[in-house]
Amino acid sequence: MGIEITDRAVKQLKHLSGSEEVPNNALRISVEPGGCHGFQYSYDLTEKSNFKNEEDVVFEKDGTTVIVDEISLGLIKGSKLDFTEELIGTQFQIVDNPQATSGCG
């Protein structure tokens, strides 16, 4: 069980990577201590040529690549990676996380 990547996230990853056909970058997701319930999500773009560590799990959809380390994956497995556009800004976001028992708010 991994994570699902929404079509909106794919579209934004292709846009940020500089190429709709062959994206040059991968999105790295990690879960770090902090936030309102002890964890927060971190998103970083990295070049595909030097992205993979031994403990990484790679997910691909429509030519885009998302990387999650094994520890973080345990905290977000079964979730969706989405891209949201709201009045307060735009962002990648982990949604529908079955591992989370509650959220901020």
C-alpha positions as CSV (number, residue, x, y, z in Angstrom):
1,M,0.0,0.0,0.0
2,G,1.4,3.4,-1.0
3,I,0.0,6.8,-1.8
4,E,-2.3,7.9,-4.6
5,I,-1.2,10.9,-6.7
6,T,-4.1,13.0,-8.0
7,D,-4.3,14.4,-11.5
8,R,-4.0,18.0,-10.1
9,A,-0.8,17.0,-8.3
10,V,0.6,15.5,-11.5
11,K,-0.3,18.6,-13.5
12,Q,1.5,20.9,-11.0
13,L,4.6,18.6,-10.7
14,K,4.9,18.8,-14.5
15,H,4.6,22.6,-14.4
16,L,7.2,23.0,-11.7
17,S,9.6,20.6,-13.4
18,G,9.7,22.8,-16.5
19,S,8.4,20.2,-18.9
20,E,5.0,18.8,-19.5
21,E,6.4,15.8,-21.5
22,V,9.5,14.8,-19.4
23,P,9.6,16.3,-16.0
24,N,13.2,16.8,-14.7
25,N,12.3,16.9,-11.0
26,A,10.8,14.6,-8.4
27,L,8.8,15.7,-5.3
28,R,10.2,14.4,-2.0
29,I,7.7,14.0,0.8
30,S,8.8,13.6,4.4
31,V,7.0,13.6,7.7
32,E,8.8,15.6,10.4
33,P,8.1,16.2,14.1
34,G,6.1,19.3,14.8
35,G,2.7,20.6,13.8
36,C,-0.5,20.6,15.8
37,H,-0.6,16.8,16.4
38,G,3.1,16.1,16.5
39,F,3.9,15.8,12.8
40,Q,4.0,18.0,9.7
41,Y,4.6,17.3,6.0
42,S,7.6,18.6,4.2
43,Y,7.7,18.8,0.3
44,D,10.9,19.4,-1.6
45,L,11.7,19.3,-5.3
46,T,14.9,17.4,-6.2
47,E,16.5,16.5,-9.5
48,K,15.7,13.0,-10.7
49,S,19.3,12.3,-11.5
50,N,20.3,12.1,-7.9
51,F,17.2,11.5,-5.9
52,K,17.1,8.0,-4.6
53,N,18.4,6.9,-1.2
54,E,18.5,3.3,0.0
55,E,15.4,3.8,2.2
56,D,13.3,5.6,-0.4
57,V,10.1,4.3,-2.0
58,V,9.3,5.8,-5.4
59,F,5.8,6.4,-6.8
60,E,5.2,7.4,-10.4
61,K,2.2,8.6,-12.3
62,D,2.0,9.9,-15.9
63,G,5.7,10.6,-16.0
64,T,6.0,12.3,-12.6
65,T,7.9,11.0,-9.6
66,V,7.2,11.2,-5.9
67,I,9.7,9.9,-3.4
68,V,8.9,9.0,0.3
69,D,11.3,7.5,2.8
70,E,10.1,4.3,4.5
71,I,9.5,5.9,7.9
72,S,7.4,8.7,6.4
73,L,5.5,6.3,4.2
74,G,4.4,4.4,7.3
75,L,2.8,7.6,8.5
76,I,1.0,8.5,5.2
77,K,0.3,5.1,3.5
78,G,-3.1,5.0,2.0
79,S,-3.2,8.8,1.6
80,K,-3.6,11.0,-1.5
81,L,-1.1,13.6,-2.6
82,D,-3.2,16.5,-4.0
83,F,-2.5,20.1,-5.1
84,T,-4.9,22.7,-3.8
85,E,-5.6,26.2,-4.8
86,E,-7.3,28.4,-2.1
87,L,-7.6,32.0,-1.3
88,I,-4.8,31.7,1.2
89,G,-2.4,30.2,-1.4
90,T,-1.6,27.1,-3.3
91,Q,0.1,24.0,-2.0
92,F,0.7,20.3,-2.2
93,Q,-1.2,18.5,0.5
94,I,-1.6,15.0,1.9
95,V,-5.3,14.3,2.2
96,D,-7.5,11.4,3.3
97,N,-4.7,10.0,5.5
98,P,-6.1,6.9,7.2
99,Q,-3.1,7.0,9.6
100,A,-4.2,10.4,11.1
101,T,-6.7,10.2,13.9
102,S,-7.5,13.9,13.9
103,G,-6.4,17.1,12.2
104,C,-5.8,20.8,13.1
105,G,-8.7,23.0,13.3
